[in-house]
Amino acid sequence: GWLDTQKVTAVYRSAELILPAMEIMKQYPYFRYSMECVTYLMEFLERHPEKRQEMAKLMRERRFVWGASYVENLELHVGPEKLVRQFYLGRRWLRKNFPGCDTIHYCKTDPPTMTLQMPQILSKAGIKYVLQGRMPWGFYNWESPDGSRVFVFAIRYSGPLVNPKGNEGWLQYAAEREAYYGSRKLPSQMIFDFNSDYLPPPVSLPPYVHEQNAAMKRFAEAWNQHYRGQFSRQIKPPLLRFVEAEGTVEDFIRKEPDVPTLKGDWPLNWAYYDEPAHRIGLLAGREAHNRILAAERLYAGLMQKGQAGSYPTKTFEEAWQE
């Protein structure tokens, strides 16, 4: 990641994000946490194998969830086979190594773009939802030429870090999005997509949520008592709760919201600087993609003719991971 080298960033993620989130869950069982991709889980387990069973339990309870891809990738910069392999090394690896656990959302909080046939790839991989950053905020269906579609929640990913509490936090978000929800007759379920790069899990939020829910309940009870007998003036207080990434979208679409359908490519708006700045690395990656693909095809052909030994599955998997 851009924070530092991959190794240093993996150490930071494990020490400052994942371990603290697991500690918060011990104190507040209703806390939930989501991370973008499966490689973060792999890196964490390499550094903390003693936490494997504890993490497995949290995953089965859907208190800690991971995006279904191997990494967050710039889809336009990799070959077509590598897009498919994201879910071999992501969702399939997770299900194989942690029976009873699963993930059905594709998370791209940072890299923009959606390639033409990505909804088709996602559908075939069993992925139902996409959390996409750097796109106009809102809810969409994204459809491939074959008619496959996935539900997309375009999350907030810009601007300065805000105080998540009170008038500068979720109340401000609710006010800003009231017109969007109202004009589209969307379910009255405001998703507070509070986030920032490498933001440690905020330990102050679980007790804050508990306090806010209690305060709103007391207010509603006093209000309803004051206007008892006037049914039209009775109110039901909102409820704040922590929901993992998949649950957020599942709850929302269960109410069958009427959202627009998008088709085609969403172009890469980073191309003007990202491509030139990383050209040597990108070309090497594309060449590696094509060589691995050619080697797999050649090996498969030789095996059909009985001219090769056992298929080197592990070697090819490690090559795709690199």
N, C-alpha and C positions, 0 to 999 in steps of 0.2 A: 504493500500500500504506500501511498504518497507520504505518510507520516515519517517513514524512515525506510531502511531496508526491509525486505520481507521478514527476515528473522527477528529484527528488533521490534517491528510492528506486531508480530505474532506474540512476542513476550508481553508487550504492552496490553494487547487484547486479553490475554489470559489473566494477567495480574490485576488490571485496572477495570475490566469490564465483566468478564465471565465469573471469576471468583467472587467479586462483590455482589453480583446479581444472585448467585447461589446463596450467599449469606443472608441477603435481604429476604429471600424466600423462606428461610428457616424461621425468621422472626415474623414475617407477614405472609401466611400461606396464600393469600389472594393476589399477591404480586405476580406479574407475568413479564417475560422478557423474550425478545426475538432478535436473532442475528441473521445476516443476509445470506450466508451460503455455508455449505457443508465443510469446505476446507478449513474454516475457522474452528469447527469441532475437531477435525483431525489434528490440527496444530495444538489445540488445547490438550487433547488426550496424550499427545507425545510428551508434553511438559508435565501433565498431571494424571498419569495412569491410575493413581489411587482414587481419582474422582469418577471413574468410569461408571460404577454402579449407581452412585448418587445422581449423576447426570442422566443415566438411562431412566431412572425412576421419574425425574422431573419431565423428561421428554414424553414418557408414556402418559403422564398426567396432563400433558400439553401446557405445562407451566413454562417450559423453556423450548422454543421452537427455532428451526433453522430454515432458510430458504432452500429450494430444491436444486439449485444449480451448484456446480463445483466451485466456481468463483463468480464474481460480478465481472462481466466482460463487455467490451465494446463489440457488439455483434457484427458490425460492418468490417472489423479488422481481422476476423478469423474465418477460416474456411467453413463450408457447410457441415462437414463431418464433425468439426469441433463443437458446433452448436448442439448437435445431438449428444456428443460425449459429455457435455455439461451435466446431463441427467443420468448417464451411466455412472459417472463418478460422484454425482450428487445424490439424488433421491434413491437410486438403486443401491448405492453403497450404504446409505443410512439404513434402509430397510433390511439389508442383508446382515449388517453388523449389529443392529439393535432391533431384534424381533419385537413386534408390537408397536413400533414407532414408525411414523410416516411424516411426509411433508408434501403439500399440494399447492404451494405458492412459489412463484418466481419473483425474487426480490432484486430490483435494480435501483437502489436509492440514489446512486450517483451517475453512472453512465447513461447518457441519453440514447435514443434511437430504438426503433422496433423494425426488424426486417420483415419483408413481405410475407414470408411463410412461417414466421416464428409462432403465431398462434396455432398453426397446424402441428409443428414440432411439440409445442407444449401440450396440446390435446392428446397426442399420441403417447406422450410421456406421463399422462395422468395428472397434469398440472391444470388447475382450474382458475387460479387467480394470479394477477400480476400487481406488485407494488412498484410503481415507476416514478422516479424522481425527474426533475428538470423538464417537466411537461406541464402545460396549463392545468392548474388544479381542478380536480373533479372526478367523475365516474364515467366509465365508457365500456362498451363492448368492442373488442378488437377482432376483426374477422379476416381470415386468410382466403385466398382465391377458391379453395375447395369447400368453403363454408364453415370450416372449423373456427371457433371463437373462444376467447377467454375474457373474463371480467377484469378490467383494469381500474385500480384506484391510483390516480396520479396524486402523489403526496406532496406536501410542502417540503421544498428543499432549497431554500434561499433565504437571504436576509440575516440579520444579526440574531444571536441567541436571545430568546426572550425569557422572562421569569414565567414559569409554567403556572403560577398560582394566580388566582383572583382576577382582577380587572385587566392585568397585562398578560394573562395566560388564556385559560380555556374560555373565560367569559368574553374576551376580546375576539377569539376565534369564532365563537358562536355568533356574535354580532356581525362579524364580517361575512359569514356564510349564510346568514338568514335568507337573504334574497335569492341566492343560488338554490337553496333547498325549496323555498316557497314557490318559486316560479316553475320548478320541475316536479312539484308535488312528491318530493322524496320523503322517505321515512324520517320521523323526528328522532334521529339517532346521530348525534354529532360526534364524528371521529376526531379526536384531538391528536393529530399527528405531530406531536412535540418531538423534535429530533435535532441533532447536530453531529458533525463529524467526531467520531471517537469520544462521544459524550458518556462519561461513567454513569451507571444507574443511580438516579438521585434518591438517596436513602430517606430524604425528608418527605417524599411524595406519598408513600403508603399511609403514614399517620395523618397527613394533610387531607387525603381523600376521605378517610374515616371521619375526620372532624367536619369536613364540608357536608358530607351526607347527613350527619347528625344535626348540623345547624339548619340545613334545608328542611329536614323532617320536622324540627321544632317550629320553624317558621310556618310551614304548611298547616300544622296542627292548630297553631294559634289563629292563623288566618281563617281556616275552615270553621273553627269554633266561633269566631267573631261574626262570620256570615252564615251561621247555621240556619238552615231553612231556606237558603237561597242557592239552589242547586247550580245555577249557571255561574256562580262565583266561587264554587269549590275548586280547589287546585290539587294537582298531584305533583310533588316535588321531583325534579330530575335526580337521577342516580348516577354518580360517578363510579366507574369500575375499571379495573385493569383487564385488558383483553389482549391475547397474543395475536400476531399478525393475521393468521388464518381465521381465527374466531371473529376478528373485527369485520372482515369482509363477508364471512358466512352469515353472521347475524343480519347484516345489511341487505344482502340479496335475497334472504329468505322472505323479505317483504315485497319482492318482485318490483324493484324500482324501474321506472321508465327512463333509461339512459340512452344517449346517442351511440350509434355503431360506426366505428372507424374502419377504413380499409386501406390497403396499400402500405408503402414504406413510410416510416417517420425518419426523415434524413438526419444524418449526423451533423449537428451544428458545431461540433468541435473540429471538423475536418480541416479548417483553414489553419489551425495551429498544431493540432495533435498529430496529424499525419507527417508534416515536415519535421517536427521536433523529435519524433520517435521512428523515423523512417528506417534506420538500420535495424532496429529491433523488430519492427513490424515485418519487414521483408524476411528476416531470419525466421520469424514465427510462421509466416506463410509457407516458406520453403520446407520447414520442418513438418508442417501439416501435410503437405503434398507427398513428402517422402514417406512418412509413416503410413499414409493411406495406400501408397503404391506398394509398400512392403507387405501390408496386410493382404492386399489383393493377390500379390505374387505368391505368398505363402498359402493362401486358400486354394489357388490354382494347383500348386505343387502337391498339396495334400489330396486333391481330387484324383491326381494321377499316381498317388502312392509314392511320390518321390521326396517326401519330407516326413520327419518324425512328428511328435505331438506338437500341437499348436502352442506357441509361446505366449499364452494369454497374459501372464504376469509382466513379461517384458514389454508388450504393447501397452498395457495399462499404465505402467510406469512412464513410458514414452509420452502418452497423452497427458499425463499429469504434469510432466515437465514443460 
